[in-house]
Amino acid sequence: MAYYNKLLTLCGFEESEITDQKQRIEKAFNKLKLGPDDMEKAVSRVQDNFDIELSGMRKVLGVWIKELFDLVLAREEGRKIIYFGYPPFQYTGLVIKAASKSENDFYIGCPEAVLCQTLGQIFGKLVNVLEEGESTGLAPGHAMCSMLQIKNGALEQGIIPIPDLSIATSYFCDMGPKADELMQYKYGYPVEYLDSSLDSPWGLWPEYDNGNVKYLGAQLTSLFSTLKNMFGLEINEEIWDKARLLAGRLYAAINKLVVHLQADPIPLGTANTAMIYNYTMGCTGIALKEGAEAVEILVDEVGSRVEKGIGVVPKGAPRVYIVLTSFSDPVFNRMIEEVGLTVPFNLALLPPLHFPATYPSPTLGEQRAEQAMLGGAYHSSYGWIKRNTESLKDAEIDGIIYNYQFSCRPLVCSSKLGKINIEKETGLPTLLLEMDLYDDRNYSASSLRTRLEAFAEMLQAKKAAA
């Protein structure tokens, strides 16, 4: 039996899949420098942190490993490669996928998100990639984004291929485009920068400056032109509508799962659900089809738990909204239930707010730019805060964990104001929690646990008093 059989079987691979793809699997693990000891460690992490008695959960993990294989081997398998940053602009990756003639022509995804979910969550092997990224341009001690250090380190080590095009996150993050510019010089790939401005007057949202829409719209139009010139891809409204449908089955399955997560007691822990939500944010390939199948199986299994009253915490435990779960550390995500809290939904599942289009948009780029402004996050700090606040006003929760990436300027700048405004307008106790979502070296699990335990005890006492 090969050294990786136990792990892959545990993660929902069929025996025939392992046999048929033996060469491909071994080539990928060799590129990733993952050997027998790493497989043993991964088996232990999977058993300790995820609900593997559920076959759907095992398959969810397996889909991430398959996505990792596709990423690592994309160049050798003859695909053109387009990377987008995190957070992605709406569903640009799916739009590119929808415009391509064959689903196998391109690998389109966010490599740092894929590496977090796999080398981080499953294998616990991100540190050497982070250190490589730090030593080759994104130095430690300067509040560099660890997600970008992962991308830089992975390119430097050769574990992910150099892309044909990278789409930078200038519409939200200032460090993303700066890091992409560094990597552009180092590795020679072209970058399309989607610039915008988050500098809008306090209180303006959902109104917006038409100049911002025209500017961001022109950036998107430039991207569409680049995609046509480089790859022959035509982006239009029909393609954009088609892209919505590509992930429709996956979104439908996730929505059904979220319905089950409203049960009391909650039937599935945060470490498990955290492995699902980034399918739609980081991937456009196998995760859309096989990920949907895995979540559908999980929905049935979790539904059975609800019928039997099975939960991961006692009935009546405080219910909290968390902005973001850890991308790379299942220990933190599992800790939430360990301290007696439950998470029925997070940022990825906030109910949408609907506003009528008001801007006369002559181009597809400007239409999408207006929708970005109305979404809040790409509008301003005020837009981000109000987007959260308005969506949480009617939520059946007892508190909020407002955690944020310590090195993310858009999130840091709005953190304190976010807590103040959300508490004022919703009356919900809010824990402001600074952490690193992608690197577990700087914020220890014990220090985070101390804060979560205190918050949980306060919410439990508040519920008991009520």
Long-range contacts (C-beta under 8 A, 24 or more apart in sequence): 2-26, 3-35, 3-36, 3-39, 4-29, 4-39, 6-39, 6-43, 7-39, 7-42, 7-43, 7-46, 8-62, 8-65, 10-43, 10-46, 10-47, 10-52, 10-58, 10-61, 11-46, 11-58, 11-59, 11-61, 11-62, 11-65, 11-122, 12-55, 12-58, 12-59, 12-60, 12-61, 12-62, 12-63, 12-294, 13-62, 13-65, 24-69, 24-73, 25-69, 27-73, 27-76, 28-68, 28-69, 28-72, 28-73, 31-72, 31-73, 31-158, 31-159, 32-68, 32-72, 32-119, 32-159, 33-157, 33-159, 34-123, 34-125, 38-123, 38-125, 41-123, 41-124, 42-122, 42-123, 42-124, 45-121, 45-122, 45-123, 45-124, 45-330, 46-122, 49-121, 49-271, 49-330, 49-331, 49-333, 49-334, 50-271, 50-272, 50-275, 50-330, 51-268, 51-269, 51-272, 51-312, 54-272, 54-298, 54-301, 54-302, 55-297, 55-301, 56-294, 56-295, 56-296, 56-297, 56-298, 56-299, 56-300, 56-301, 56-302, 57-272, 57-275, 57-298, 57-301, 59-290, 59-293, 59-294, 59-297, 59-298, 60-272, 60-275, 60-276, 60-291, 60-294, 60-295, 60-298, 61-122, 61-275, 62-290, 62-294, 63-279, 63-286, 63-287, 63-290, 63-291, 63-294, 64-114, 64-117, 64-118, 64-121, 64-122, 64-275, 64-287, 65-118, 65-122, 66-286, 66-290, 67-109, 67-114, 67-118, 67-283, 67-285, 67-286, 67-287, 68-114, 68-115, 68-118, 68-119, 70-107, 70-285, 70-286, 71-107, 71-109, 71-111, 71-114, 71-160, 71-161, 72-159, 72-160, 72-161, 74-107, 74-161, 75-161, 75-162, 76-161, 79-104, 79-105, 79-106, 79-107, 80-105, 80-106, 80-107, 80-164, 80-231, 81-106, 81-107, 81-108, 81-161, 81-162, 81-163, 81-164, 81-165, 82-106, 82-107, 82-108, 82-163, 82-164, 82-165, 82-166, 82-167, 83-108, 83-109, 83-110, 83-111, 83-151, 83-163, 83-165, 83-166, 83-167, 84-108, 84-109, 84-110, 84-166, 84-167, 84-169, 85-110, 85-166, 85-167, 85-168, 85-169, 85-173, 85-176, 85-180, 86-110, 86-112, 86-113, 86-147, 86-169, 86-176, 86-281, 86-282, 87-169, 87-172, 87-281, 87-377, 88-281, 88-282, 89-167, 89-169, 89-171, 89-194, 89-220, 89-368, 89-372, 89-378, 90-368, 90-371, 90-372, 91-243, 91-244, 91-247, 91-280, 92-167, 92-223, 93-283, 93-284, 94-243, 94-244, 94-246, 94-247, 94-284, 95-235, 95-239, 95-240, 95-243, 96-227, 96-233, 96-235, 96-284, 97-243, 97-246, 97-284, 97-285, 98-239, 98-240, 98-242, 98-243, 98-246, 99-227, 99-233, 99-234, 99-235, 99-239, 100-231, 100-233, 103-285, 106-231, 107-285, 108-284, 108-285, 109-282, 109-283, 109-284, 109-285, 110-281, 110-282, 110-283, 111-151, 111-154, 111-160, 112-147, 112-148, 112-150, 112-151, 112-154, 112-438, 113-147, 113-278, 113-281, 113-282, 113-283, 113-327, 114-282, 114-283, 115-150, 115-151, 115-154, 115-160, 116-147, 116-150, 116-278, 116-327, 116-328, 116-438, 117-275, 117-278, 117-282, 117-327, 117-328, 120-327, 120-328, 120-329, 120-438, 121-274, 121-275, 121-327, 121-328, 121-329, 121-330, 126-150, 126-328, 126-438, 126-439, 127-441, 128-153, 128-157, 129-153, 129-154, 129-157, 129-159, 130-439, 130-441, 132-156, 132-157, 136-186, 137-179, 137-182, 137-183, 137-186, 138-179, 138-182, 143-406, 143-407, 144-175, 144-179, 144-407, 145-173, 145-175, 145-176, 145-179, 145-405, 145-407, 145-408, 145-438, 146-407, 146-436, 146-437, 146-438, 146-439, 147-327, 147-437, 147-438, 148-175, 148-176, 148-179, 149-439, 150-438, 151-179, 151-183, 152-179, 152-182, 152-183, 155-183, 155-186, 155-187, 156-186, 162-187, 162-188, 162-189, 163-189, 164-189, 164-190, 164-230, 164-231, 165-189, 165-190, 165-191, 165-192, 165-226, 165-227, 165-230, 165-231, 166-190, 166-191, 166-192, 167-191, 167-192, 167-194, 167-223, 168-192, 168-193, 168-194, 169-194, 170-194, 170-195, 170-196, 170-219, 171-195, 171-196, 171-216, 171-219, 171-372, 171-378, 172-196, 172-198, 172-377, 172-378, 172-410, 173-408, 173-409, 173-410, 174-409, 175-407, 175-408, 175-409, 190-226, 190-230, 192-222, 192-223, 192-226, 193-219, 194-219, 194-220, 194-223, 195-219, 196-369, 196-372, 196-378, 198-378, 198-379, 198-380, 198-381, 198-410, 199-380, 200-379, 200-380, 200-382, 200-383, 201-380, 202-380, 202-381, 202-382, 203-382, 204-379, 204-380, 204-382, 204-383, 205-373, 205-376, 205-379, 205-380, 205-382, 205-383, 205-386, 205-387, 206-353, 206-355, 206-373, 206-374, 206-376, 206-379, 206-383, 206-386, 208-370, 208-373, 208-374, 208-379, 210-359, 212-369, 212-373, 213-359, 213-361, 213-366, 213-369, 213-370, 213-373, 214-366, 214-369, 215-369, 216-365, 216-366, 216-369, 216-372, 216-373, 216-378, 217-361, 217-363, 217-365, 217-366, 217-367, 217-368, 217-369, 217-370, 218-365, 219-365, 220-364, 220-365, 220-366, 220-368, 220-369, 221-363, 221-364, 221-365, 223-365, 224-364, 224-365, 235-364, 236-364, 237-364, 237-367, 240-364, 240-368, 246-284, 246-288, 247-280, 247-288, 249-288, 249-289, 249-292, 250-279, 250-280, 250-287, 250-288, 250-291, 250-292, 250-295, 251-280, 252-292, 253-292, 253-295, 253-296, 253-299, 254-280, 254-295, 254-349, 256-296, 256-299, 257-295, 257-298, 257-299, 257-302, 258-344, 258-345, 258-349, 260-299, 260-302, 260-303, 260-305, 260-306, 261-302, 261-343, 261-344, 261-345, 262-344, 262-396, 263-306, 263-311, 264-311, 264-315, 264-316, 264-317, 264-319, 265-309, 265-310, 265-311, 265-312, 265-313, 265-314, 265-315, 265-316, 265-317, 265-342, 266-311, 266-312, 266-313, 266-317, 266-319, 266-342, 266-343, 266-344, 267-302, 267-305, 267-306, 267-310, 267-311, 267-312, 268-298, 268-302, 268-305, 268-312, 269-312, 269-333, 269-334, 269-336, 269-337, 270-322, 270-325, 270-333, 270-334, 270-336, 270-337, 270-343, 271-330, 271-333, 271-334, 273-325, 273-343, 274-325, 274-326, 274-327, 274-330, 274-333, 277-325, 277-346, 277-348, 277-349, 278-327, 278-348, 280-348, 281-348, 312-337, 312-342, 313-337, 313-340, 313-341, 313-342, 314-340, 316-463, 317-341, 317-342, 317-460, 318-342, 318-398, 318-399, 318-456, 318-459, 318-460, 318-463, 319-343, 319-344, 319-396, 319-397, 319-398, 320-397, 320-398, 320-399, 320-400, 320-401, 320-459, 321-345, 321-346, 321-392, 321-395, 321-397, 321-399, 321-400, 321-401, 322-346, 322-347, 322-400, 322-401, 322-403, 323-347, 323-388, 323-400, 323-401, 323-402, 323-403, 323-404, 324-403, 324-404, 324-405, 324-437, 325-437, 326-435, 326-437, 326-438, 326-440, 327-437, 327-438, 328-437, 328-438, 328-439, 328-440, 329-440, 329-445, 331-440, 331-445, 332-435, 332-440, 332-445, 332-448, 335-445, 335-448, 335-449, 335-452, 336-401, 336-452, 338-449, 339-449, 339-452, 339-453, 339-455, 339-456, 340-456, 340-460, 341-401, 341-452, 341-455, 341-456, 341-459, 344-396, 344-397, 345-395, 347-388, 350-387, 350-388, 350-391, 350-392, 351-391, 353-387, 353-390, 353-391, 377-410, 381-410, 381-413, 381-414, 381-417, 384-410, 384-414, 384-418, 385-414, 385-417, 385-418, 385-421, 385-422, 386-421, 388-418, 388-422, 389-421, 389-422, 389-425, 389-426, 392-422, 392-426, 392-428, 393-425, 393-426, 397-428, 398-428, 398-429, 398-459, 398-462, 398-463, 399-428, 399-429, 399-430, 399-431, 399-455, 399-459, 400-426, 400-428, 400-429, 400-430, 400-431, 401-430, 401-431, 401-433, 401-452, 401-455, 402-430, 402-431, 402-432, 402-433, 403-431, 403-433, 403-434, 403-435, 403-437, 404-432, 404-433, 404-434, 404-435, 405-435, 405-436, 405-437, 405-438, 406-434, 406-435, 406-436, 406-442, 406-443, 407-436, 429-455, 429-458, 429-459, 429-462, 431-455
